[in-house]
């Protein structure tokens, strides 16, 4: 059975494959980005099908989106906390999306029950805005 750290690493490695990344979540699993409320109405997704659609939408906006420089800071079998980075072009604005994410993952039964990520919303807004 996958530990929380194994699930986080698998998720980060498979982010460019929305179906594979979403399959790591429990049927009621949640991908939550609570600090994105200022950037739009969607701050998360529940269930593998909705999570797959959410990730696919992100990749449509940032085709080269991928995580790098993963650092696991807290690791227990059921929970893990880590930091990871993204640096990719946003084609619609011509700007680079450079971001440090902090993620807390809760595992249950070898699946992701919750992945709550925080990020710098100002950096996100700058990368995705036309001005």
C-alpha positions as CSV (number, residue, x, y, z in Angstrom):
1,X,0.0,0.0,0.0
2,X,1.3,3.4,-0.9
3,X,2.5,5.8,1.8
4,X,1.7,9.5,1.8
5,X,5.2,10.3,0.5
6,X,5.0,7.7,-2.2
7,X,1.6,9.1,-3.3
8,X,2.9,12.7,-3.4
9,X,5.9,11.7,-5.4
10,X,3.7,9.7,-7.8
11,X,1.3,12.6,-8.2
12,X,4.1,15.2,-8.8
13,X,5.8,12.9,-11.4
14,X,2.5,12.2,-13.3
15,X,1.1,15.7,-13.4
16,X,1.5,15.9,-17.2
17,X,-0.8,12.8,-17.5
18,X,-4.1,14.0,-15.9
19,X,-5.7,10.5,-16.0
20,X,-2.7,9.0,-14.2
21,X,-2.5,11.8,-11.6
22,X,-6.2,11.7,-10.9
23,X,-6.2,7.9,-10.5
24,X,-4.1,8.4,-7.4
25,X,-7.1,10.0,-5.6
26,X,-9.8,8.2,-3.6
27,X,-13.3,8.3,-5.0
28,X,-14.0,11.2,-2.6
29,X,-10.4,12.6,-2.7
30,X,-9.9,16.3,-2.9
31,X,-7.3,18.4,-4.7
32,X,-7.6,21.8,-2.9
33,X,-6.0,25.2,-3.7
34,X,-7.7,27.4,-1.2
35,X,-5.6,30.5,-1.8
36,X,-6.6,30.7,-5.5
37,X,-10.1,32.2,-4.7
38,X,-8.7,35.6,-5.8
39,X,-7.9,34.2,-9.2
40,X,-11.2,32.6,-10.1
41,X,-14.1,30.5,-8.8
42,X,-12.4,27.1,-9.0
43,X,-10.3,26.5,-6.0
44,X,-10.3,22.7,-6.1
45,X,-11.8,19.5,-7.3
46,X,-13.4,16.4,-5.7
47,X,-13.2,12.9,-7.2
48,X,-10.9,11.4,-9.8
49,X,-13.0,12.5,-12.8
50,X,-13.2,16.1,-11.7
51,X,-9.6,16.2,-10.7
52,X,-8.6,14.8,-14.1
53,X,-10.6,17.6,-15.8
54,X,-9.0,20.2,-13.5
55,X,-5.5,19.1,-14.3
56,X,-6.2,18.9,-18.0
57,X,-7.5,22.5,-17.9
58,X,-4.3,23.6,-16.2
59,X,-2.2,21.9,-18.8
60,X,-4.2,23.6,-21.5
61,X,-3.2,27.0,-20.0
62,X,0.4,25.9,-19.2
63,X,1.4,23.1,-21.6
64,X,4.9,22.7,-20.1
65,X,3.7,22.6,-16.5
66,X,5.7,20.1,-14.4
67,X,7.0,20.0,-10.9
68,X,10.7,20.0,-10.0
69,X,12.9,20.4,-6.9
70,X,10.7,18.4,-4.6
71,X,11.6,18.6,-1.0
72,X,9.8,16.4,1.6
73,X,9.8,18.2,5.0
74,X,7.4,16.1,7.1
75,X,6.8,12.4,6.4
76,X,4.5,9.9,8.2
77,X,2.7,7.0,6.6
78,X,-0.6,8.8,6.5
79,X,0.5,12.5,5.9
80,X,3.3,14.2,4.1
81,X,4.2,17.9,3.7
82,X,6.5,19.0,0.9
83,X,7.6,21.9,-1.3
84,X,8.0,21.8,-5.0
85,X,8.5,24.2,-7.9
86,X,7.1,25.0,-11.3
87,X,8.7,27.2,-14.0
88,X,6.8,27.2,-17.3
89,X,5.7,29.5,-20.1
90,X,2.0,30.7,-20.1
91,X,1.4,30.9,-23.8
92,X,-1.6,33.2,-23.6
93,X,0.4,35.9,-21.8
94,X,4.0,35.1,-22.9
95,X,5.0,35.2,-19.3
96,X,6.9,32.6,-17.2
97,X,4.9,31.1,-14.4
98,X,7.4,30.6,-11.6
99,X,6.0,29.2,-8.5
100,X,6.8,27.5,-5.2
101,X,4.1,25.2,-4.0
102,X,3.7,23.8,-0.5
103,X,1.5,20.7,-0.3
104,X,0.0,18.7,2.5
105,X,-1.2,15.3,1.5
106,X,-3.4,13.0,3.6
107,X,-3.4,9.3,2.5
108,X,-6.1,6.7,3.3
109,X,-6.1,3.2,2.0
110,X,-3.3,3.8,-0.4
111,X,-5.1,6.7,-2.1
112,X,-5.0,10.4,-1.8
113,X,-7.8,11.6,0.5
114,X,-6.7,15.3,0.4
115,X,-4.0,17.2,-1.3
116,X,-4.1,20.9,-0.1
117,X,-1.6,23.1,-1.9
118,X,-0.7,26.7,-1.2
119,X,1.2,29.0,-3.5
120,X,2.1,32.6,-4.1
121,X,-1.1,34.1,-5.6
122,X,0.6,37.3,-6.6
123,X,3.1,35.4,-8.7
124,X,0.2,33.4,-10.3
125,X,-1.8,36.5,-11.0
126,X,1.2,38.2,-12.7
127,X,1.9,35.2,-14.9
128,X,-1.7,34.8,-16.0
129,X,-2.7,38.4,-16.4
130,X,-2.6,40.2,-19.7
131,X,-1.2,43.4,-18.3
